[in-house]
Amino acid sequence: MNKHTRVWSLQEAKAKFSEVVRRAQTEGPQTVTVHGKVAVTISSPAKARGGRKKLTGADLVNALRANPGPDFELPQRERDSTLRDIDL
């Protein structure tokens, strides 16, 4: 296989799995084909996230506060609060 190619046959990917994984980490997504058709793409989690920082609960709160809110009201629903005792 050409060293610049990022498409692997299933047989070749199985035989060189460590290399496929290493290239996914260093060069980007690697495509594996079965009978000439794309079957899967192997990529590094860091590359898949796009190098973004890890989000926190504070980021979610800030995003919700920045949202102007919906243009509609949600109707109130009656709750079916049938409760039963559970022996623990």
Secondary structure, DSSP 8 states (H G I E B T S, - for coil): --TT--EEEHHHHHHTHHHHHHHHHHT--EEEEETTEEEEEE--HHHHTTT-----HHHHHHHHHHS---SS----------------
